[in-house]
Amino acid sequence: MKNVLSILLTLAIAISFIAAIPADSDNPIANAGMAKFKWNETTHDFGKIEVNAPVEHKFTFTNNGKSPLVISNVKPSCGCTVTEYTKEPVPPGKTGFVKATYDTKRIGAFNKSIRVTANIEGGTEMLMIKGEVVPEGENTESK
């Protein structure tokens, strides 16, 4: 009976030790088997854009993880942004995208977020788009 208790205690200590290891990119134990985004960029600045001239940007990523990356949801912070994204699983080493189209009906500066939910550590990552919508005919410098 003492052997069984000793084994159970040893297992409990080992499990708690492994669970306490922080999950970061330098920790192969904690990240084993996880999918992982490696974005080309996470923020895009459109600069000055003309009113009523919708703009779009495609954020691209590589799956730097060990298992297929599956995006389950992409949610912009407001209805003025429409998104499209890679729907099929992205194998390790392959690329995918999230495309954001911003409706430029309102004049003024904007800063919008896009929440990407996937099978990654933490479950979500954020993308940002920003710029300034100016009246028609004003000097624009789209980036």
DSSP file (Angstrom, degrees, kcal/mol; ACC not computed):
  #  RESIDUE AA STRUCTURE BP1 BP2  ACC     N-H-->O    O-->H-N    N-H-->O    O-->H-N    TCO  KAPPA ALPHA  PHI   PSI    X-CA   Y-CA   Z-CA
    1    1 A M     >        0   0    0      0, 0.0     4,-2.1     0, 0.0     5,-0.2   0.000 360.0 360.0 360.0 -37.1    0.0    0.0    0.0
    2    2 A K  H  >  +     0   0    0      1,-0.2     4,-2.4     2,-0.2     5,-0.2   0.873 360.0  54.4 -63.7 -35.6    2.9    2.4    0.8
    3    3 A N  H  > S+     0   0    0      2,-0.2     4,-2.4     1,-0.2    -1,-0.2   0.908 107.6  49.1 -64.3 -41.9    4.3    1.7   -2.8
    4    4 A V  H  > S+     0   0    0      2,-0.2     4,-2.6     1,-0.2    -2,-0.2   0.930 113.4  46.3 -64.3 -45.7    0.9    2.7   -4.4
    5    5 A L  H  X S+     0   0    0     -4,-2.1     4,-2.5     1,-0.2    -1,-0.2   0.890 112.2  51.5 -63.2 -39.7    0.7    5.9   -2.3
    6    6 A S  H  X S+     0   0    0     -4,-2.4     4,-2.2     2,-0.2    -2,-0.2   0.906 111.3  47.0 -63.9 -42.4    4.4    6.7   -3.1
    7    7 A I  H  X S+     0   0    0     -4,-2.4     4,-2.5     2,-0.2    -2,-0.2   0.926 112.9  48.9 -65.5 -45.0    3.8    6.3   -6.8
    8    8 A L  H  X S+     0   0    0     -4,-2.6     4,-2.4     2,-0.2    -2,-0.2   0.897 111.8  49.2 -62.7 -41.2    0.6    8.4   -6.7
    9    9 A L  H  X S+     0   0    0     -4,-2.5     4,-2.2     2,-0.2    -1,-0.2   0.914 111.2  49.7 -64.4 -42.9    2.4   11.1   -4.8
   10   10 A T  H  X S+     0   0    0     -4,-2.2     4,-2.4     2,-0.2    -2,-0.2   0.913 111.9  48.4 -61.9 -43.8    5.3   11.1   -7.3
   11   11 A L  H  X S+     0   0    0     -4,-2.5     4,-2.8     2,-0.2     5,-0.2   0.910 110.2  51.5 -63.0 -42.9    2.9   11.3  -10.2
   12   12 A A  H  X S+     0   0    0     -4,-2.4     4,-2.3     1,-0.2    -2,-0.2   0.906 111.5  47.1 -62.2 -41.6    1.0   14.2   -8.7
   13   13 A I  H  X S+     0   0    0     -4,-2.2     4,-2.1     2,-0.2    -1,-0.2   0.916 113.1  48.8 -65.9 -43.1    4.2   16.1   -8.1
   14   14 A A  H  X S+     0   0    0     -4,-2.4     4,-2.3     2,-0.2    -2,-0.2   0.912 112.1  48.3 -63.7 -42.8    5.4   15.4  -11.7
   15   15 A I  H  X S+     0   0    0     -4,-2.8     4,-2.5     1,-0.2    -2,-0.2   0.918 111.8  48.9 -65.2 -42.9    2.1   16.5  -13.1
   16   16 A S  H  X S+     0   0    0     -4,-2.3     4,-1.3    -5,-0.2    -1,-0.2   0.862 110.5  52.1 -66.4 -33.3    2.0   19.7  -11.1
   17   17 A F  H  < S+     0   0    0     -4,-2.1     4,-0.5     2,-0.2     3,-0.2   0.936 111.9  44.8 -65.3 -46.7    5.6   20.5  -12.1
   18   18 A I  H >< S+     0   0    0     -4,-2.3     3,-1.1     1,-0.2    -2,-0.2   0.896 111.9  52.7 -65.4 -40.4    4.8   20.1  -15.8
   19   19 A A  H 3< S+     0   0    0     -4,-2.5    -1,-0.2     1,-0.2    -2,-0.2   0.785 105.6  56.1 -65.8 -26.6    1.6   22.1  -15.5
   20   20 A A  T 3< S+     0   0    0     -4,-1.3    -1,-0.2    -3,-0.2    -2,-0.2   0.565  78.8 108.9 -83.9  -8.1    3.5   25.0  -13.9
   21   21 A I  S <  S-     0   0    0     -3,-1.1     2,-0.1    -4,-0.5     6,-0.0  -0.559  76.8-120.0 -69.6 122.8    6.0   25.3  -16.8
   22   22 A P        -     0   0    0      0, 0.0     2,-0.9     0, 0.0     8,-0.2  -0.379  20.3-123.9 -66.5 141.1    5.2   28.6  -18.5
   23   23 A A        +     0   0    0      7,-0.1     2,-0.3     6,-0.1    -2,-0.0  -0.769  52.9 138.5 -88.8 109.1    4.2   28.2  -22.2
   24   24 A D    >   -     0   0    0     -2,-0.9     3,-2.0     3,-0.2     7,-0.2  -0.898  67.8 -93.2-141.7 173.7    6.5   30.4  -24.3
   25   25 A S  T 3  S+     0   0    0     -2,-0.3    -2,-0.0     1,-0.3     6,-0.0   0.681 121.8  54.8 -65.8 -17.0    8.2   30.0  -27.6
   26   26 A D  T 3  S+     0   0    0      1,-0.1    -1,-0.3     2,-0.0    -3,-0.0   0.365  90.5  84.1 -95.4   6.1   11.4   28.8  -25.9
   27   27 A N    <>  -     0   0    0     -3,-2.0     4,-1.8     1,-0.2    -3,-0.2  -0.834  51.1-179.0-114.4  94.2    9.7   26.0  -24.1
   28   28 A P  H  > S+     0   0    0      0, 0.0     4,-0.5     0, 0.0    -1,-0.2   0.787  82.2  56.1 -65.5 -27.2    9.3   22.8  -26.3
   29   29 A I  H >4 S+     0   0    0      1,-0.2     3,-0.7     2,-0.2    -6,-0.1   0.950 111.1  41.9 -68.1 -48.0    7.5   20.9  -23.6
   30   30 A A  H 34 S+     0   0    0     -8,-0.2    -1,-0.2     1,-0.2    -7,-0.1   0.819 121.0  41.9 -69.8 -31.0    4.7   23.5  -23.1
   31   31 A N  H >< S+     0   0    0     -4,-1.8     3,-2.1    -7,-0.2    35,-0.3   0.346  78.3 138.6-100.0   6.4    4.3   24.1  -26.9
   32   32 A A  T << S+     0   0    0     -3,-0.7    -3,-0.1    -4,-0.5    33,-0.0  -0.304  80.1   0.3 -56.8 123.9    4.5   20.5  -28.1
   33   33 A G  T 3  S+     0   0    0      1,-0.2    -1,-0.3    -2,-0.1     2,-0.2   0.408  97.1 135.8  83.2  -2.1    2.0   20.0  -30.8
   34   34 A M    <   -     0   0    0     -3,-2.1    32,-2.8    32,-0.1    33,-0.5  -0.493  53.3-127.1 -81.9 148.1    0.5   23.5  -30.8
   35   35 A A  B     -a  120   0A   0     84,-0.9    86,-0.5    30,-0.3     2,-0.3  -0.607  31.0-165.1 -81.0 154.3   -0.3   25.5  -33.9
   36   36 A K        -     0   0    0     31,-0.3    28,-2.9    -2,-0.2    29,-0.5  -0.964  16.3-132.8-151.2 128.8    1.2   29.0  -34.0
   37   37 A F  E     -B   63   0B   0     -2,-0.3     2,-0.4    26,-0.2    26,-0.2  -0.572  14.5-174.8 -74.8 138.4    0.7   32.2  -36.0
   38   38 A K  E     -B   62   0B   0     24,-1.3    24,-1.8    -2,-0.3     2,-0.2  -0.853  20.8-159.5-128.2  96.7    3.8   34.0  -37.4
   39   39 A W  E     -B   61   0B   0     -2,-0.4    22,-0.2    22,-0.2     3,-0.2  -0.468  24.3-142.9 -78.2 143.8    2.2   37.1  -38.9
   40   40 A N  S    S-     0   0    0     20,-2.5     2,-0.3     1,-0.3    -1,-0.1   0.832  91.8 -14.9 -68.2 -33.2    4.0   39.2  -41.6
   41   41 A E        -     0   0    0     19,-0.5    -1,-0.3     1,-0.0     3,-0.1  -0.950  51.0-158.4-161.8 155.2    2.5   42.2  -39.7
   42   42 A T  S    S+     0   0    0     -2,-0.3    86,-2.6     1,-0.2     2,-0.4   0.448  81.3  49.8-117.0  -5.5   -0.3   42.7  -37.1
   43   43 A T  E     -e  128   0C   0     84,-0.2     2,-0.4     2,-0.0    86,-0.2  -0.999  61.4-169.5-134.0 136.5   -1.0   46.4  -37.8
   44   44 A H  E     -e  129   0C   0     84,-2.2    86,-2.1    -2,-0.4     2,-0.6  -0.994   7.6-157.6-128.1 130.0   -1.7   48.1  -41.1
   45   45 A D  E     -e  130   0C   0     -2,-0.4    86,-0.2    84,-0.2    98,-0.1  -0.921   5.2-171.1-106.1 114.9   -1.9   51.9  -41.6
   46   46 A F  E     -     0   0C   0     84,-3.2    97,-1.4    -2,-0.6    85,-0.2   0.643  27.1-153.6 -76.8 -14.2   -3.9   52.9  -44.6
   47   47 A G  E     -     0   0C   0     83,-0.4    85,-2.7    95,-0.2     2,-0.5  -0.503  56.3  -9.8  73.4-146.8   -2.8   56.5  -44.2
   48   48 A K  E    S+e  132   0C   0     93,-0.3    93,-0.7    83,-0.2     2,-0.3  -0.754  73.8 178.6 -89.0 129.7   -5.2   59.1  -45.7
   49   49 A I  E     -e  133   0C   0     83,-2.8    85,-2.9    -2,-0.5     2,-0.1  -0.963  29.6-105.1-132.3 148.9   -8.0   57.6  -47.8
   50   50 A E  E >   -e  134   0C   0     -2,-0.3     3,-1.1    83,-0.2    86,-0.1  -0.412  40.6-100.0 -75.2 145.1  -10.9   59.3  -49.6
   51   51 A V  T 3  S+     0   0    0     83,-2.1    54,-0.2     1,-0.2    -1,-0.1  -0.295 106.1  18.7 -58.9 145.7  -14.4   59.1  -48.2
   52   52 A N  T 3  S+     0   0    0     52,-3.1    -1,-0.2     1,-0.1    53,-0.1   0.740  95.2 109.4  61.3  28.2  -16.6   56.4  -49.9
   53   53 A A    <   -     0   0    0     -3,-1.1    -1,-0.1    51,-0.3    -3,-0.1  -0.703  64.0-146.3-128.6  79.6  -13.6   54.5  -51.3
   54   54 A P        -     0   0    0      0, 0.0     2,-0.3     0, 0.0    49,-0.2  -0.056  14.1-156.5 -49.9 144.4  -13.5   51.3  -49.3
   55   55 A V  E     - C   0 102B   0     47,-1.7    47,-3.0    -6,-0.0     2,-0.3  -0.884   6.9-163.6-123.2 154.8  -10.0   49.9  -48.7
   56   56 A E  E     - C   0 101B   0     -2,-0.3     2,-0.3    45,-0.3    45,-0.2  -0.968   6.2-169.1-138.2 155.0   -8.8   46.4  -47.9
   57   57 A H  E     - C   0 100B   0     43,-2.3    43,-2.8    -2,-0.3     2,-0.7  -0.995  14.6-144.0-143.3 138.1   -5.7   44.8  -46.6
   58   58 A K  E     - C   0  99B   0     -2,-0.3     2,-0.5    41,-0.2    41,-0.3  -0.906  11.1-157.2-105.5 113.0   -4.7   41.1  -46.5
   59   59 A F  E     - C   0  98B   0     39,-3.2    39,-2.4    -2,-0.7     2,-0.3  -0.770  16.1-160.0 -83.3 127.1   -2.8   40.0  -43.3
   60   60 A T  E     - C   0  97B   0     -2,-0.5   -20,-2.5    37,-0.2   -19,-0.5  -0.834  11.3-179.5-112.5 151.9   -0.7   36.9  -44.1
   61   61 A F  E     -BC  39  96B   0     35,-2.0    35,-2.0    -2,-0.3     2,-0.4  -0.955  21.1-139.2-142.8 160.1    0.7   34.4  -41.7
   62   62 A T  E     -BC  38  95B   0    -24,-1.8   -24,-1.3    -2,-0.3     2,-1.0  -0.960  27.9-121.1-116.4 140.1    2.7   31.2  -41.6
   63   63 A N  E     +B   37   0B   0     31,-2.5    30,-3.4    -2,-0.4   -26,-0.2  -0.736  32.5 177.1 -80.3 105.5    1.8   28.3  -39.3
   64   64 A N        +     0   0    0    -28,-2.9    -1,-0.1    -2,-1.0   -27,-0.1   0.206  49.5  94.9 -92.9  13.9    5.0   28.0  -37.2
   65   65 A G  S    S-     0   0    0    -29,-0.5   -30,-0.3     2,-0.2    28,-0.1  -0.127  84.1-110.2 -95.9-167.6    3.6   25.3  -35.0
   66   66 A K  S    S+     0   0    0    -32,-2.8   -31,-0.2   -35,-0.3   -32,-0.1   0.497  94.1  44.3-104.7  -8.1    3.6   21.5  -35.0
   67   67 A S  S    S-     0   0    0    -33,-0.5   -31,-0.3    24,-0.1    -2,-0.2  -0.898 100.6 -73.1-133.7 164.0   -0.1   20.9  -35.9
   68   68 A P        -     0   0    0      0, 0.0     2,-0.5     0, 0.0   -33,-0.2  -0.280  46.7-130.7 -58.1 138.1   -2.5   22.3  -38.5
   69   69 A L  B     -H   90   0D   0     21,-2.9    21,-3.0   -35,-0.1     2,-0.5  -0.803  23.1-168.5 -93.5 127.7   -3.8   25.8  -37.6
   70   70 A V        -     0   0    0     -2,-0.5    49,-1.2    19,-0.2     2,-0.6  -0.964  12.0-151.3-122.6 116.8   -7.5   26.2  -37.7
   71   71 A I  E     +F  118   0C   0     -2,-0.5    47,-0.3    15,-0.4     3,-0.1  -0.767  15.6 178.6 -83.8 121.9   -9.2   29.6  -37.6
   72   72 A S  E     +     0   0C   0     45,-2.2     2,-0.3    -2,-0.6    46,-0.2   0.697  63.3   3.7 -97.7 -22.3  -12.6   29.2  -36.0
   73   73 A N  E     -F  117   0C   0     44,-1.5    44,-3.1     2,-0.0     2,-0.4  -0.973  47.9-163.6-162.5 146.1  -13.7   32.8  -36.0
   74   74 A V  E     -F  116   0C   0     -2,-0.3    42,-0.2    42,-0.2     9,-0.2  -0.977  18.7-177.2-132.4 119.7  -12.6   36.3  -37.1
   75   75 A K  E     -F  115   0C   0     40,-2.7    40,-2.8    -2,-0.4     2,-0.1  -0.942  13.4-151.1-126.8 111.7  -14.5   39.2  -35.4
   76   76 A P  E     -F  114   0C   0      0, 0.0    38,-0.2     0, 0.0     7,-0.0  -0.394  27.1-117.4 -73.4 158.4  -13.9   42.9  -36.3
   77   77 A S  S    S+     0   0    0     36,-2.4     2,-0.3    -2,-0.1    37,-0.1   0.626  91.3  15.6 -74.1 -13.2  -14.6   45.5  -33.6
   78   78 A C  S >  S-     0   0    0     35,-0.3     3,-1.2     3,-0.1    34,-0.0  -0.962  79.3-104.7-152.6 170.0  -17.4   47.2  -35.6
   79   79 A G  T 3  S+     0   0    0     -2,-0.3    -2,-0.0     1,-0.2    -1,-0.0   0.533 106.5  77.5 -75.0  -6.3  -19.7   46.7  -38.5
   80   80 A C  T 3  S+     0   0    0     22,-0.1    23,-2.9     1,-0.1     2,-0.5   0.544  89.2  65.7 -80.3  -5.9  -17.6   49.1  -40.6
   81   81 A T  E <   -D  102   0B   0     -3,-1.2     2,-0.4    21,-0.2    21,-0.2  -0.970  64.9-166.9-121.4 129.7  -15.1   46.3  -41.2
   82   82 A V  E     -D  101   0B   0     19,-2.6    19,-2.9    -2,-0.5     2,-0.3  -0.914  12.7-158.1-112.8 141.1  -15.8   43.1  -43.1
   83   83 A T  E     -D  100   0B   0     -2,-0.4     2,-0.3    17,-0.2    17,-0.2  -0.866  17.0-175.9-123.5 154.6  -13.4   40.1  -43.0
   84   84 A E  E     +D   99   0B   0     15,-2.0    15,-3.1    -2,-0.3     2,-0.3  -0.938  18.1 173.7-133.4 155.8  -12.5   37.0  -45.0
   85   85 A Y  E     -D   98   0B   0     -2,-0.3     2,-0.4    13,-0.2    13,-0.2  -0.988  42.7 -73.9-159.5 165.1  -10.1   34.4  -43.9
   86   86 A T        -     0   0    0     11,-2.1   -15,-0.4    -2,-0.3     4,-0.1  -0.496  41.4-174.1 -64.1 120.0   -8.5   31.0  -44.7
   87   87 A K        +     0   0    0     -2,-0.4    -1,-0.2     2,-0.1     3,-0.1   0.767  58.2  74.6 -91.5 -28.6  -11.2   28.5  -43.8
   88   88 A E  S    S-     0   0    0      1,-0.1   -17,-0.2   -18,-0.1   -19,-0.1  -0.518  98.4 -85.9 -85.6 154.8   -9.3   25.2  -44.3
   89   89 A P        -     0   0    0      0, 0.0   -19,-0.2     0, 0.0    -1,-0.1  -0.303  38.5-137.0 -57.7 139.2   -6.7   24.0  -41.8
   90   90 A V  B     -H   69   0D   0    -21,-3.0   -21,-2.9    -4,-0.1     3,-0.1  -0.893  19.3-137.0-102.6 111.5   -3.2   25.5  -42.5
   91   91 A P    >   -     0   0    0      0, 0.0     3,-2.2     0, 0.0   -28,-0.4  -0.201  38.8 -76.0 -63.7 157.5   -0.5   22.7  -42.2
   92   92 A P  T 3  S+     0   0    0      0, 0.0   -28,-0.2     0, 0.0     3,-0.1  -0.279 121.3  18.0 -52.7 134.7    2.8   23.5  -40.4
   93   93 A G  T 3  S+     0   0    0    -30,-3.4     2,-0.2     1,-0.3   -29,-0.1   0.302 104.7 107.8  85.7  -9.5    5.0   25.6  -42.6
   94   94 A K    <   -     0   0    0     -3,-2.2   -31,-2.5   -31,-0.2    -1,-0.3  -0.505  63.0-119.3 -99.3 169.9    2.2   26.8  -44.9
   95   95 A T  E     +C   62   0B   0    -33,-0.2     2,-0.2    -2,-0.2   -33,-0.2  -0.716  27.5 168.7-113.3 159.0    0.5   30.2  -45.2
   96   96 A G  E     -C   61   0B   0    -35,-2.0   -35,-2.0    -2,-0.3     2,-0.3  -0.810  17.6-136.3-147.6-172.6   -3.0   31.6  -44.8
   97   97 A F  E     -C   60   0B   0     -2,-0.2   -11,-2.1   -37,-0.2     2,-0.4  -0.976  14.2-152.8-151.1 160.8   -4.6   35.0  -44.5
   98   98 A V  E     -CD  59  85B   0    -39,-2.4   -39,-3.2    -2,-0.3     2,-0.5  -0.971  24.4-160.3-131.5 122.5   -7.1   37.3  -42.9
   99   99 A K  E     -CD  58  84B   0    -15,-3.1   -15,-2.0    -2,-0.4     2,-0.5  -0.895   3.3-164.6-108.7 133.5   -8.4   40.0  -45.1
  100  100 A A  E     -CD  57  83B   0    -43,-2.8   -43,-2.3    -2,-0.5     2,-0.5  -0.966   3.3-166.8-117.8 129.6  -10.1   43.2  -43.7
  101  101 A T  E     -CD  56  82B   0    -19,-2.9   -19,-2.6    -2,-0.5     2,-0.5  -0.974  10.6-155.6-115.9 122.1  -12.2   45.6  -45.8
  102  102 A Y  E     -CD  55  81B   0    -47,-3.0   -47,-1.7    -2,-0.5     2,-0.6  -0.848  11.3-136.7-102.8 129.9  -12.9   48.9  -44.2
  103  103 A D        -     0   0    0    -23,-2.9     2,-0.6    -2,-0.5     3,-0.5  -0.750  12.6-158.3 -85.5 118.0  -16.0   51.0  -45.3
  104  104 A T        +     0   0    0     -2,-0.6   -52,-3.1     1,-0.2   -51,-0.3  -0.254  52.6 120.1 -96.5  46.0  -14.9   54.6  -45.6
  105  105 A K        +     0   0    0     -2,-0.6     2,-0.5   -54,-0.2    -1,-0.2   0.718  63.5  67.6 -80.3 -21.1  -18.3   56.3  -45.2
  106  106 A R  S    S-     0   0    0     -3,-0.5     2,-0.3     2,-0.1    27,-0.2  -0.869  79.3-133.5-107.4 131.3  -17.3   58.3  -42.2
  107  107 A I        +     0   0    0     -2,-0.5     2,-0.2    25,-0.1    27,-0.2  -0.588  63.4  57.0 -79.0 139.4  -14.8   61.1  -42.3
  108  108 A G  E    S- G   0 133C   0     25,-2.5    25,-2.6    -2,-0.3     2,-0.1  -0.623  89.3 -45.6 130.3 173.0  -12.1   61.1  -39.6
  109  109 A A  E     - G   0 132C   0     23,-0.3     2,-0.3    -2,-0.2    23,-0.3  -0.423  52.3-168.3 -73.6 148.9   -9.4   58.9  -38.0
  110  110 A F  E     - G   0 131C   0     21,-2.6    21,-1.9    -2,-0.1     2,-0.3  -0.983  19.1-177.5-138.6 152.6  -10.1   55.3  -37.3
  111  111 A N  E     + G   0 130C   0     -2,-0.3     2,-0.3    19,-0.2    19,-0.2  -0.831  20.5 177.2-148.7 103.4   -8.3   52.5  -35.3
  112  112 A K  E     - G   0 129C   0     17,-2.9    17,-2.5    -2,-0.3     2,-0.3  -0.845  16.3-145.7-118.6 147.0  -10.1   49.2  -35.5
  113  113 A S  E     - G   0 128C   0     -2,-0.3   -36,-2.4    15,-0.2     2,-0.4  -0.768   1.8-157.3-109.5 157.0   -9.2   45.7  -34.1
  114  114 A I  E     -FG  76 127C   0     13,-2.5    13,-2.4    -2,-0.3     2,-0.6  -0.974  11.5-149.0-133.8 116.5   -9.9   42.3  -35.5
  115  115 A R  E     -FG  75 126C   0    -40,-2.8   -40,-2.7    -2,-0.4     2,-0.6  -0.772  10.0-161.8 -91.2 123.2  -10.0   39.3  -33.1
  116  116 A V  E     -FG  74 125C   0      9,-3.2     9,-1.9    -2,-0.6     2,-0.5  -0.924   2.7-162.2-108.3 118.8   -8.8   36.1  -34.6
  117  117 A T  E     +FG  73 124C   0    -44,-3.1   -45,-2.2    -2,-0.6   -44,-1.5  -0.877  26.4 143.0-103.5 129.0   -9.8   32.9  -32.8
  118  118 A A  E     -F   71   0C   0      5,-2.3     2,-2.0    -2,-0.5   -47,-0.2  -0.912  64.0 -79.4-153.4 175.4   -7.8   29.7  -33.6
  119  119 A N  S    S+     0   0    0    -49,-1.2   -84,-0.9    -2,-0.3     2,-0.3  -0.400  87.0 118.0 -83.0  61.2   -6.4   26.6  -32.0
  120  120 A I  B >  S-a   35   0A   0     -2,-2.0     3,-1.6   -86,-0.1     2,-0.2  -0.757  79.2 -74.7-120.2 166.2   -3.4   28.4  -30.6
  121  121 A E  T 3  S+     0   0    0    -86,-0.5     3,-0.1     1,-0.3    -1,-0.0  -0.451 124.5  16.7 -61.0 131.8   -2.1   29.0  -27.2
  122  122 A G  T 3  S-     0   0    0      1,-0.2    -1,-0.3    -2,-0.2     2,-0.2   0.117 106.2-116.7  87.3 -21.8   -4.3   31.6  -25.6
  123  123 A G  S <  S+     0   0    0     -3,-1.6    -5,-2.3    -6,-0.0     2,-0.3   0.027  83.1  54.4  84.6 -28.7   -7.0   31.1  -28.2
  124  124 A T  E     - G   0 117C   0     -7,-0.2     2,-0.3    -2,-0.2    -7,-0.2  -0.960  50.5-171.5-140.4 157.1   -6.9   34.5  -29.8
  125  125 A E  E     - G   0 116C   0     -9,-1.9    -9,-3.2    -2,-0.3     2,-0.4  -0.965  22.7-129.1-138.9 155.7   -4.7   37.1  -31.4
  126  126 A M  E     - G   0 115C   0     -2,-0.3     2,-0.3   -11,-0.2   -11,-0.2  -0.874  14.8-168.6-112.8 139.6   -5.5   40.7  -32.4
  127  127 A L  E     - G   0 114C   0    -13,-2.4   -13,-2.5    -2,-0.4     2,-0.4  -0.877  13.1-151.8-115.8 154.5   -4.9   42.5  -35.7
  128  128 A M  E     -eG  43 113C   0    -86,-2.6   -84,-2.2    -2,-0.3     2,-0.4  -0.980  12.5-173.2-131.7 141.0   -5.2   46.3  -36.1
  129  129 A I  E     +eG  44 112C   0    -17,-2.5   -17,-2.9    -2,-0.4     2,-0.3  -0.980  16.7 166.5-125.5 145.6   -6.1   48.6  -39.0
  130  130 A K  E     +eG  45 111C   0    -86,-2.1   -84,-3.2    -2,-0.4   -83,-0.4  -0.960   9.4 120.6-150.6 167.4   -5.9   52.3  -38.9
  131  131 A G  E     - G   0 110C   0    -21,-1.9   -21,-2.6    -2,-0.3     2,-0.4  -0.977  50.7 -88.2 165.0-167.3   -6.0   55.4  -41.0
  132  132 A E  E     -eG  48 109C   0    -85,-2.7   -83,-2.8    -2,-0.3     2,-0.5  -0.979  22.8-146.3-139.7 125.2   -7.8   58.6  -41.7
  133  133 A V  E     -eG  49 108C   0    -25,-2.6   -25,-2.5    -2,-0.4   -83,-0.2  -0.797  25.6-172.2 -89.9 126.5  -10.8   59.1  -44.0
  134  134 A V  E     -e   50   0C   0    -85,-2.9   -83,-2.1    -2,-0.5     3,-0.1  -0.794  30.4 -84.1-118.6 159.2  -10.7   62.6  -45.6
  135  135 A P    >   -     0   0    0      0, 0.0     3,-1.9     0, 0.0    -1,-0.1  -0.202  61.4 -81.5 -59.2 153.1  -13.2   64.5  -47.8
  136  136 A E  T 3  S+     0   0    0      1,-0.3     3,-0.1   -86,-0.1   -84,-0.0  -0.284 116.7  23.9 -56.3 135.5  -13.2   63.8  -51.5
  137  137 A G  T 3  S+     0   0    0      1,-0.3    -1,-0.3    -3,-0.1     2,-0.1   0.248  90.3 125.7  91.3 -12.2  -10.5   65.7  -53.4
  138  138 A E  S <  S-     0   0    0     -3,-1.9    -1,-0.3     1,-0.1     2,-0.3  -0.435  77.4 -83.7 -75.4 155.8   -8.2   66.1  -50.4
  139  139 A N        -     0   0    0     -2,-0.1     2,-0.3    -3,-0.1    -1,-0.1  -0.417  53.0-168.8 -61.8 120.8   -4.6   64.9  -50.7
  140  140 A T        -     0   0    0     -2,-0.3   -91,-0.2    -3,-0.1   -93,-0.1  -0.869  19.4-172.5-114.0 149.9   -4.5   61.2  -49.9
  141  141 A E        -     0   0    0    -93,-0.7   -93,-0.3    -2,-0.3   -92,-0.1  -0.506  15.1-166.6-137.5  65.7   -1.4   59.0  -49.4
  142  142 A S              0   0    0    -95,-0.2   -95,-0.2     1,-0.2   -96,-0.1  -0.291 360.0 360.0 -59.2 133.4   -2.7   55.5  -49.2
  143  143 A K              0   0    0    -97,-1.4    -1,-0.2   -98,-0.1   -96,-0.1   0.414 360.0 360.0 -97.3 360.0    0.0   53.1  -47.9
